[in-house]
């Protein structure tokens, strides 16, 4: 849903002649320009979270989240080993591959047979001495089982990183998806319910995690040279910043989210989609193993699969991952059917 409001927002940025207000050094400019600051304030207020940090993609946001919680390769002698991150086999590949960039080990747990998110029982079997975090995905817009998985994380002193790229606007017992774990990430990619072409938002209530995310997405080592703060030594950042034009568009898109979300709720009545108790789904895709026919070919596209289990992809095969790790995931993929709207709402 793009109209003259987004066009006017871009014109506003052009009139101001500031396309990016960021600098890779300490000072007020470390936090970006006026559009970025306004977007982050509006986002945090809308989703009821203390910190919202804009970046150039949800993939970048997940990378920052992993870095912020301290995922790393350990260079010490045994019994120390590399950190492990429990991941899903059923999602966009970066949800599982990003720990590799930190020298950590992705560990695949199986998924639920009905909601397709990570199964808490499978997670429990995968936790080891080396586990540092659980990276959950709110697949197809359905929030993960926050009560069970957060309890596991608390018991074992683990971080929960929530990939809510597909679940913007969904809720779990009255709380927004993306705000259910220690740190959450939304996508503003062109294919999502609201978008600014490319972009992401990281959210957290934790002050320390928020600062680390900001540093990681904006030249951490250069900024910390000015800060001279020993708490942040060792963070190596990149330029993962959002532009002022993207932020201006995202601000207008956020205003439209309630209407867009409601329209997806109405369309979901055309399908038989299982819903977790106490949840609403964003319905990024209408996903069901009971879908017989396309209810309205003029409105929806359909297909009979989503994605092969990630551990079957060439990268993970080359790393020696077994090819029958998650039987529920494989069964779901053999039976699932997806539908999605042909034209953006």
N, C-alpha and C positions, 0 to 999 in steps of 0.2 A: 504494500500500500504506500506508494510514493506519489506525491502531488506537489502543488505549488508551495506547500509549507516547507518541504525540504529544499526546494529551489530558493526560496526566500532566505532560508538559513545559510545556504552557501553564499548567496549574495551579501549577506551580513558579514561573513568572514572576509570576503573579497574587499568589501568597503573598508574593513579594519586593517587590511593589508598585513595581517599576521597569520601565516599559514601553519606555523608551529611556534609555540611559546616555550618549548623545552630548551634547556641547555644541559650538557653533561658535566655539570659542576654544581656545588652547593649554593643555595640561595633560593629565593622565592621562585625563580624560573625552573628549579629542579622539579616542581610540581606541574609544569606545563602552563598553557595559556588559559584565557578566560573560558573558552568553550569546554576545554577538558575539565577545568575545575567545576564548572556548572554541571556538566554531565555526571561527574563523580558524586557531587552533592545530591543531585536529583535521583540518581540510581540508589544511593545508600538510603535515602528517605523512602523511596518506593518499596524496596525490598526489606527494609527494617534491619539493616546491618550497619555496623560502625564504619567500616572502610570499604570503599569501592575504588578500584584502580584500573584505569583504562590502558589497554595495550593494543598491539596491531593485529592480534588474532587470538582465538581460544587456545590454539596450539602453543603459542608463546606464553599465554597465561598459565597453562599446565606446566610448561618448563619452569617458569618462575616459581610456581607453587612447590614443585619438587625441590628446587634449589633452596627455597625459603625454609622448608622443614628439615633440611640438612641431609638429603639423600646424597650418598657419596660412595666411592670406592675406598676401602680401608687399606692402607699401605703398611699395616702392622703385621707382626708375626702371628701365626695361629695361637689361640683358637679364634682369633678375629677373622671375619670374612667380609666380603662386600655386602652392602645393604641389600635387602630384598624388598620389593614392592609387590603386593598382591594386586593383580590386574584381571580384567575381564578378557575372555577370548572372543567376545561378540560386540564389536564396536568399530568405529573408525580406528585405523591402525595406531595413530599416535597415542591413544589411550593406553596402549601396552608398550610401545617402543620407546617412549621418552625416557624411562629410567636408564636405558642403555647409554644415553648421552652423559650420564653422571657416573658411568662405570658400575651401576647397580644391576641387580638381576630381577627381571620381571618374572613373577611366579603366577601361573594361570590357575584361578579357581573356576569352578563351574557356575552356570547360571540357573536361575529359577525357571521351571518349565512353563510358568503361566505369565510372569511379568517380565522375564528375560533380563533382569538385572542380576548382579552377583548374588549367589546363594550364601547366606550366613553360615550354613552348616558346612559348605565346601570351604569357605574362608577359614573356619575354625580348624579344619584338618590341614591347612596349608601354612599356618603360622609357625615360625621357627624362632630360634634365638636371634637370627639375623634380620627378621622382619622389622621394617621401620615404618611402613605406611600401607594403607589400603586405598587404592585409587578406584573409586566406584564411578559408574556411569549410569545416569538416568536415561536409559535407552528408550528411544521412540517417544520421549517426553514423560515417562513414568518415574517418579521419585523412587530411589532405592529404599530398602528396608532399614530406615535410619535407626529405629529403636534397637533392633537386634545387632546391626553392624557397629553402631556407636558403642554399644555395651561391650562388644568384643574388643574394640579398640581401647576402651578405657581399662578393661581388665589386663590387657597386654601392653599398655602404655604406647599405643600406636597413634599416628596421625591418620585422619580421614580426609582425603582430597576428593572433592566431588566435581566430576565432570558433568556439568548441567548444560552443556552446549545445546542439547536438543530439548531442554525442559523449561525454557523461560516462561514464567507465569504459573507453572504447576505448583501444587502445594502438598505437603505431608502434614496432616493434623494441624492445619492452619498456618504452617510455616513454609515459606517459599523454598522450593528446590534451589539449590545453590548455596543456601545458608544453613544446611543441615549438618555439615561436617565442620572440620577446623578451618577449611579454606575451600572456596568454590569458584568455578570458572564458567562464564557464559560466552556464547558465540554471537557475533553480529555479522557473520558471513552472509553472503547474498542469498543463500538457500534457507536461512532461518526465518522464524515468524516475524522478527523485526531485524533490520540490518542497516549497515552503512557501507556496504560493499565488502570490506574485510574489517574485522575488529573483534576485540574481546574485552571482557570485564572480569577482574578478579575481586572476590569479596571475602572478608573475614572480620571477625570481631576481635582478633588478636593484634594488638599494637605492634609487637615485634615481628610477626609474620608479615604484616602490612608494609612495614618499613623495608624488610628484606625484599619483598616483591618489587617495591618501587626502585630499589637499588639495582636489582637484577635486570629490570627492563630499561635501565637508564645508566649504563656505564658505571657499575658499582665501584670498581677499583678507583676510578678517577674522582668520583664524588666523595668516597671515603678518605681520599687523600686530603680533601678539604675539611671533612668532618673530624678526622683523626680519632675515630671511635673504634676501640679494640673489639667491640662486640661484632663488628662487621668485617673484620679482616678475613681474607680468604674468599670473599664473594667476588666472582668474576662475572661482570654483567655484559649486556649487549645493548644495541639500540633496537628496542621493540616497542617504540612509542607510537601512539595514535596521533593523527594530524588534527588540526583545528576543524577542517572541513568535515572529516569523518565524525568528530564529536558533535558538531552542529547538526548533522543529519541524524545521528543516534538520539539526540535530545528530542527531536520531533517524532522519531519512531517510537520512543518510549511512551510518549503521550497516547499513541494509538494502540499500545499493547492490550489494554482491557477489551477494546472492541474486537481486535483480532482474535484474542484468546476465546472470547465468547462465541465467535463464529466457528472456531474449531470444535468447541463443545457441542454446538448444534449439529455440525456435520458428523460427529462421532455417532450420532443416533442411527446413521446408515449402516453401522457395522456392529459386530459383537466383539467388543474389546474388553477383556478382563481388567478390572480396576482394583488396585490394592485398597484395603479398608482404610478409610480416613484420608484418601488421596484424591487429587484431581490430576489428570494428565494433560500435557501440552499438545499431545497428538502430533508430534513432528512427523510421524508416519502412523497410519492406521494399520496396526500389526495384529494378526490373528491367525491361528491355525485352524479356525473354523470358517474362514471366509470362503464361500462357494463361488460367487460371481461378483463381477463389478456392479455395484448397485446403481451406478449412473455413469456410463462411459463418457458422457459429455463433460462431466466434472472431474472424474478421477482417472489417473493412470494406475495400473496395477502390475505387479510382477510376483513371481513365486519363490523368491529367495531374497536375502539381504546381503550377507557377506560371508565368505568361508571363514571358519575359525582362524583367528589370527596366527596361532601357532603352526598352521599349515602353510603359511605364506613363506616365500623364498628366504627372507631374512631370518626367520626363526628356525626354519629347517636347517639353514646353514650353521646356526648356532647349536644344533644338536637337540632341539626340542622334540619330544615324542609326538607322534601324529594321531594319538587317540587319547588325549589328556582329559577331555571334557565331554563325556558321552551325552549329557543333557543338551549341551550346546549343539552337538552334531545332529541330534534328533530334531531339535527345534529348527535348525537350518534346513533340514530335509523336508519340513512340513509347512513352514511359515509362509504366509502370503501378506504382501504389503500393498497399501493404496496410499496415494497422495494427490493433492490438488494440482490440477494441470496448470492453472494460472494463479499467480500470487494474489492473496486476498487484499 
